[in-house]
Amino acid sequence: MHQDLWSKSLLATYNALPLVVKCIDRSNMQIALGSFSYQGNALDLMNKMMANNARKELLINAKVIVDNALGALKPNSRRVLELRYLQRKSFEEIADALNICLRSVFRWHEIALKQFSSYCIIKGYDEKWLDKRYAEDPVFVKGIRYCQLKDKSQVVEDKKVKIADRLNLRGGYMSFSADGASGVASM
C-alpha cells in the first residue's frame, strides 16, 4: 500500500481510536468477570485478554503517531488535515473555513499530506512498518476503504476544478451564443 494512503488512513481513523480502545477495555472486563463461571481453560481467557491488550497498545500508538505528526506540521498544513480528516469537511467547506479558493485547498492538502507522510517516514513509520502492524486491523481496513472512496471522489472534483480554472468559470457559468461561441456569465 502507498505511504500517502496510510497517512490518510491514520488521519481518518484517528477519532475512532479512543472509542475502539474503550471497547477493548470493556471486552477485557467482560472476559474477567465471566471467568468465574467459565468451564474451559483459564489460559485461553488470559491469552485473549493479552491479545486485546496488544491491539489496544497498537491503536494507542497510532493515535500518538498522528498527534506527533500533526504537531510537527506548520499551522496551515495542520489545519487543512484536521478539517479534512478529523472533522470530515469537504474541500469546499475547508475553502470557506479558511477563506481561500478551492484550488488552494487542493494544493495545501497535497502539501500537508506529503509533509505528514514524510514525518512518518523519518520517524520510522514507513509503509512497511505500518503494513506489518495495521494492515489486518478492522479499524484500519475500514479507514483505508474510506480513504480510497474519498480519493475517487476527490479525483472527480479535482478535474472539475482544473477545468473551471482553465475556463475561468469561478462563480460563473458557461453560456453559448447562437453561433456556438462561448462566453462566461456571472451569477
Disulfide bonds with the S-S distance in Angstrom:
none
